[in-house]
Amino acid sequence: MEEIAQKYFAVILGIVLIKENHVKKLKRYLCCAISICLIAQFAFAGNEHSTSSIANQQSNSIESPIPQYLQRQPKRVRAMPPPRDGMHLVMLGTRAGPFPSLRAATSTALVVDGQVYVVDAGSGLVQRFYESGLNFGDVRGIFITHLHSDHVDDLYPFVNTNFPNWKYGKQKIALIGPDRADSNGKLGSDAGFGHLPNTQLIHPEDPTPGIKELMQHHFAANAYDMNNAIHTVRRSDDHPRDLTGTNGPGMLNIMALSAPKSASPSNMSPKMNPIPVYQDDYVKVTAVLAQHPMVYPAWSYRFDTKYGSVTFSGDTAPNNNLLRLGHNTDILINEVMDVKAALAVFAGTAIEKTMTTQILDGHTAITSGIDPRNHQNTLGVGAFAAKMGAKGLVLHHIWPDNEKITSDYLQTTAGREFKGPVHASEDLDVINVSEFIKDKSNNHKK
């Protein structure tokens, strides 16, 4: 602060010397300048002391100096949510598979006029949803495509940890997902997976639960925590606020999607027309069975709104059911896999053979090619979106997730077979649907 006072002195003195040629009056001006300088210095010193004191108080109360032994990573901040008008996609998790990664596992929020519809609930959803700035009290529906762990790991934690944000008595969330694998008839002692050597079923009394049973098992496994909560903190007016619905209004309306009678683990995606699964004032949702061996049932969803339509592939190889569901959709949100890079991850490992089958039979490649096992043509994600008539393509459920499989690479590669805009998602991306599909500049393909 002393430097600032000295600058004031120098400036005033300069003005004096320029404006006054009379030496006799110099003394008077110097006295004025010195007085101003001293007053300013005193004020700045006081302000500096005050500011320093406040800063020290804040430092002491908020954050202490980082000790030498500690490396502290930058903290995330909570984002502003999308506007409460129009339709937006919030990419909460964009990674494929149950593998640790900097990305969260698959989960997306479709936001229509501020109302939130969550599709899939992979690990990381709880944190990403908070970081996105979205409000749990605006959630109207949760839609699960299939019961692979990277799509449901955070389902129970999501509803349980957001209990304080639940609009008790006013908010009932539709939870929609696959029915039991044996819903069309008993599957036998192999539960539809096939008899394999050295392999016993886990939980053989119920080896293929659906979405209802999944949540019931979660409630049972977490009974101590929830019983403790409803007898202590989760109470209002001497009544328990119980998300299970055992004591008063519950949080969830759980609906299991019934597969057509012709469907089974050996016939996972028979030809079918889209079936209605949910409707409110903002969205109409239809669904078809996907092709994701060995998972049955697995579903794809389409949301139709006054702002347009968005189709979610779920995990699937390209198939005719999804083509029907997504016909002329505004945006196709499709899983994507760089097949060569994915196969290389497991080359030479003990699970190379089984992972090769999973990758080639149950997913969508980044580009069209040839199946190395049978030399049949395969359809890439861009070509599939073009065949569907989609206006825009959003890629998620990305695998492999490494430094070589960049967003630019994915957009460019998929864009070779699709003329519309392509966006390869990163966690917490927010996409304005109307603006995205209107963009004719192809600047998404670098």
HUJO-V401474 format. One record per backbone hydrogen bond with DSSP energy under -0.5 kcal/mol. CO is the residue of the C=O (numbers start at 1). NH is the residue of the N-H. E is the energy in kcal/mol with one decimal. If there is no record, write none. Layout:
# HUJO-V401474
CO:NH:E + CO:NH:E
This chain:
# HUJO-V401474
1:5:-1.8 + 2:6:-2.4 + 3:7:-2.0 + 4:8:-1.9 + 5:9:-2.1 + 6:10:-2.5 + 7:11:-2.4 + 8:12:-2.3 + 9:13:-2.5 + 10:14:-2.2 + 11:15:-2.1 + 12:16:-2.2 + 13:17:-2.4 + 14:18:-1.8 + 15:19:-2.6 + 16:20:-2.8 + 19:21:-0.6 + 21:23:-0.8 + 22:25:-1.0 + 23:26:-1.1 + 23:27:-0.6 + 25:29:-1.6 + 26:30:-2.5 + 27:31:-2.1 + 28:32:-1.7 + 29:33:-2.5 + 30:34:-2.7 + 31:35:-2.1 + 32:36:-2.5 + 33:37:-2.5 + 34:38:-2.5 + 35:39:-2.5 + 36:40:-2.8 + 37:41:-2.6 + 38:42:-2.4 + 39:43:-2.5 + 40:44:-3.1 + 41:45:-2.5 + 42:46:-2.3 + 43:47:-2.7 + 44:48:-3.0 + 45:49:-2.4 + 46:50:-2.4 + 47:51:-3.4 + 48:52:-3.0 + 49:53:-2.2 + 50:54:-2.6 + 51:55:-3.0 + 52:56:-2.6 + 53:57:-2.5 + 54:58:-3.0 + 55:59:-2.9 + 56:60:-2.8 + 57:61:-2.3 + 58:62:-2.8 + 58:63:-0.6 + 59:63:-1.1 + 67:70:-1.6 + 70:72:-0.6 + 71:73:-0.5 + 86:113:-2.9 + 87:433:-1.9 + 88:111:-3.2 + 89:91:-0.6 + 89:431:-2.8 + 90:92:-1.2 + 90:109:-2.7 + 91:428:-4.1 + 91:429:-0.5 + 93:107:-1.9 + 94:398:-2.8 + 95:106:-1.0 + 97:99:-1.0 + 104:94:-0.8 + 104:95:-2.4 + 106:122:-2.3 + 107:92:-0.8 + 107:93:-2.6 + 108:110:-0.5 + 108:119:-3.3 + 109:90:-2.9 + 109:111:-0.6 + 110:112:-0.6 + 110:117:-2.1 + 111:88:-2.5 + 111:113:-0.5 + 112:115:-2.3 + 115:112:-2.6 + 116:140:-3.0 + 116:141:-1.1 + 117:110:-3.1 + 118:120:-0.6 + 118:143:-3.3 + 119:108:-1.8 + 121:154:-2.6 + 122:125:-1.8 + 123:105:-2.8 + 124:128:-2.7 + 125:129:-3.0 + 126:130:-1.5 + 127:131:-2.6 + 128:132:-2.1 + 129:133:-0.5 + 129:134:-0.8 + 130:133:-1.4 + 131:79:-3.3 + 134:136:-0.5 + 135:138:-2.1 + 136:139:-1.9 + 138:116:-2.5 + 140:174:-2.4 + 141:118:-2.6 + 142:144:-0.5 + 142:176:-2.9 + 143:120:-2.6 + 143:145:-0.5 + 145:299:-2.6 + 148:151:-2.1 + 148:152:-0.7 + 149:152:-0.9 + 149:153:-2.2 + 151:121:-3.3 + 152:155:-2.0 + 154:158:-1.9 + 155:159:-1.6 + 156:160:-2.5 + 157:161:-2.8 + 158:162:-1.0 + 160:163:-1.6 + 162:165:-1.3 + 163:166:-1.4 + 166:168:-1.9 + 167:170:-2.2 + 167:171:-2.4 + 170:172:-0.6 + 171:173:-0.5 + 173:175:-0.5 + 173:253:-2.9 + 174:142:-3.2 + 174:176:-0.6 + 175:255:-3.0 + 176:144:-3.2 + 177:257:-3.0 + 178:211:-2.8 + 180:183:-1.5 + 182:185:-1.9 + 187:192:-0.7 + 188:191:-1.8 + 190:193:-2.2 + 194:196:-0.6 + 196:199:-1.1 + 201:204:-0.5 + 203:206:-2.3 + 204:207:-0.6 + 208:181:-1.2 + 208:182:-0.5 + 210:214:-2.6 + 211:215:-1.8 + 212:216:-2.2 + 213:217:-2.8 + 214:218:-1.9 + 215:219:-2.7 + 216:220:-2.4 + 217:221:-2.8 + 218:222:-1.9 + 220:223:-1.4 + 222:226:-2.4 + 223:227:-3.1 + 224:228:-2.6 + 225:229:-2.2 + 226:230:-2.6 + 227:231:-1.0 + 229:232:-1.1 + 229:234:-2.9 + 233:235:-1.7 + 234:241:-2.7 + 236:239:-1.4 + 239:236:-2.3 + 240:242:-1.1 + 241:243:-0.6 + 242:245:-1.3 + 243:251:-2.1 + 243:252:-0.8 + 247:242:-0.7 + 251:173:-3.1 + 252:254:-0.6 + 253:175:-2.0 + 255:177:-1.8 + 256:258:-0.5 + 257:179:-1.3 + 260:263:-2.1 + 264:267:-1.7 + 267:264:-1.5 + 267:270:-0.7 + 275:287:-1.9 + 278:285:-3.2 + 283:280:-2.3 + 284:304:-2.6 + 285:277:-2.8 + 285:278:-1.4 + 286:302:-2.5 + 287:275:-2.4 + 288:300:-2.5 + 290:292:-0.7 + 291:317:-2.5 + 292:295:-2.6 + 298:290:-3.4 + 300:288:-1.6 + 301:312:-3.6 + 302:286:-2.1 + 302:304:-0.5 + 303:310:-2.3 + 304:284:-1.8 + 305:308:-1.2 + 308:305:-2.5 + 309:331:-1.5 + 310:303:-3.1 + 311:313:-0.6 + 311:333:-3.4 + 312:301:-1.7 + 314:316:-0.6 + 314:335:-0.7 + 319:323:-1.5 + 320:324:-2.1 + 321:325:-2.4 + 322:326:-2.7 + 324:327:-1.0 + 326:329:-2.6 + 329:391:-1.8 + 330:392:-1.5 + 331:311:-2.8 + 331:333:-0.6 + 332:334:-0.8 + 332:394:-2.7 + 333:313:-2.6 + 334:396:-1.9 + 336:399:-1.1 + 337:339:-1.1 + 337:366:-1.8 + 338:342:-2.7 + 339:343:-2.9 + 340:344:-1.9 + 341:345:-1.3 + 342:346:-0.8 + 343:346:-0.6 + 343:347:-0.8 + 346:349:-2.2 + 349:352:-1.4 + 351:355:-2.5 + 352:356:-2.2 + 353:357:-1.7 + 354:358:-2.0 + 355:359:-2.8 + 356:360:-2.4 + 357:361:-2.3 + 358:362:-1.9 + 359:363:-0.6 + 364:337:-1.5 + 365:381:-2.3 + 366:382:-0.5 + 369:378:-2.7 + 370:372:-0.6 + 371:375:-2.8 + 376:371:-3.0 + 378:369:-1.4 + 378:380:-0.5 + 380:384:-2.5 + 381:385:-2.3 + 382:386:-2.2 + 383:387:-2.2 + 384:388:-1.9 + 385:389:-1.2 + 385:390:-2.0 + 388:328:-2.3 + 391:421:-0.6 + 392:332:-2.3 + 393:423:-2.4 + 394:334:-2.2 + 395:425:-2.4 + 396:336:-1.0 + 397:336:-1.0 + 398:96:-1.8 + 399:338:-2.1 + 400:402:-0.9 + 402:405:-0.7 + 404:406:-1.4 + 406:410:-2.4 + 407:411:-2.8 + 408:412:-2.5 + 409:413:-2.5 + 410:414:-2.6 + 411:415:-2.1 + 412:416:-0.7 + 413:416:-0.9 + 414:417:-1.6 + 415:418:-0.8 + 421:393:-2.4 + 423:395:-3.1 + 423:425:-0.6 + 426:429:-2.0 + 429:91:-2.7 + 430:432:-0.5 + 431:89:-2.3 + 431:433:-0.9 + 432:436:-2.6 + 433:437:-2.2 + 434:438:-1.2 + 435:439:-0.9 + 436:439:-0.7 + 438:440:-0.7 + 442:445:-1.6 + 444:446:-0.8
